[in-house]
Amino acid sequence: MEWEFEGEVIEWRGPSPYFFVLIPPDESDDVREAGRDLVYWGQVPVQARIGETEFRSATFPYGEQYVLPLRVAIRRAEQIEVGDVVQVGLRLRSR
């Protein structure tokens, strides 16, 4: 299953800052349902694309939605800042 969506980049401050793309509610519901057999500790493994950068990751629940973590290398390659709205391609990744 594959999705294309726009999501806002948010920051979560813990011991160090973490950056995520918020997956919209409808797509979050789809990821939750489609990834039911792939879930481990609430995370759903995915292959994602933002701009020209493709990467492996895992989405995980954030309230009623899912979020996609953004590593520094991805943010730098695509010049992504907190508050940006980015276009994301996402597909489930089997184990």
Summary of the structure (lengths in Angstrom):
residues: 95
radius of gyration: 12.4
end to end distance: 14.6
largest distance: 34.6
contacts: 263
relative contact order: 0.32
helix: 18%
strand: 54%
